[in-house]
Structure formats: structure tokens, C-alpha cells
């Protein structure tokens, strides 16, 4: 399945190998475990589901998790693997269409390969992240670029931490950002 998607949509796939359990657990560890009324959590670029599984193991209720996967093949696989989770087959730039308006997006966990996506798409997705993420919400992203900074993070987002996961093929870095609690005008 991964090889087929890589051949059909190489820019949408970050790697030949799915994320390791160690990387998935590190990403899930950054998500707040305490869930409040109206909290929802969004995963974008779920692929084969290792991060989805880690988020559920972390204690995120399945009815509060929205999983977004652009590939119809991968999305169908996620629905079969996680029937209790809301899986939406769409691009991350339209994630707001999955929300009902009363929900508070507490965290967005991303496995999207921003460095290989067209710049216009990356910017569109980051604008959507900035729009839907609640003030004080977390944006968690992994990258294979161990050195350097992510170029598409919205201004005002504060980096809380960065950790390198050597037990992933290839090694990866998990970065955690917080959206400002107060928006400036």
C-alpha cells in the first residue's frame, strides 16, 4: 500500500517507511492527555495509522479524534483499522470542514511532508492550522530534516520543544509549537 501511494503521489508521501512506534509515541506524548468538554484533536497525514494508534493509546477518546488522510486507499485502510475514529478523506487545507463550530481544537498532530509539498499547498495548510487551532493549542510536527527550522510555522507560534528520534528509519525530529493564547491585532 505504501509503495503504491509513493509511486502514485511521491510528493504527498514523506517516506517509504511508515513512522516507527517510537516516533508515534513521542508525537502522542506531546498531546495533552486531559480532555475537556468540546476538545477535539486532529491528526493530518495519518498514512497507515501508527500515530493514530499512539494517540488512542495515549487516552485520546476515539470520538474526539479527527483523522485526515488525503489518499483514498490509505483512508479506507484507516477506517478498517480504526472503525471508531472519524476518518476524513480530504486534503489538510480543508480540515475546518470536519468541525461543527462548537469544538475546540486542542492539538493538531501532523505527519505531512511539508518540505516536499508545493509551497502554495504548505502555506494553505499552515493558514488552515492557524485558523482552526484554539488559542494555546498545540501543533506537533515531525520532520526528517534533523537540522534547521521549519519554514512554514505561523508567526507568533512558540516552539516548546524539539526532540530527535534516532530509533526511526530514517531518524526524525518532533517539534511542538503552541499557538498564542491571545491574538494580536
Order of alpha helices (4+ residues) and beta strands (2+ residues): alpha-alpha-beta-alpha-beta-alpha-beta-beta-alpha-beta-beta-beta
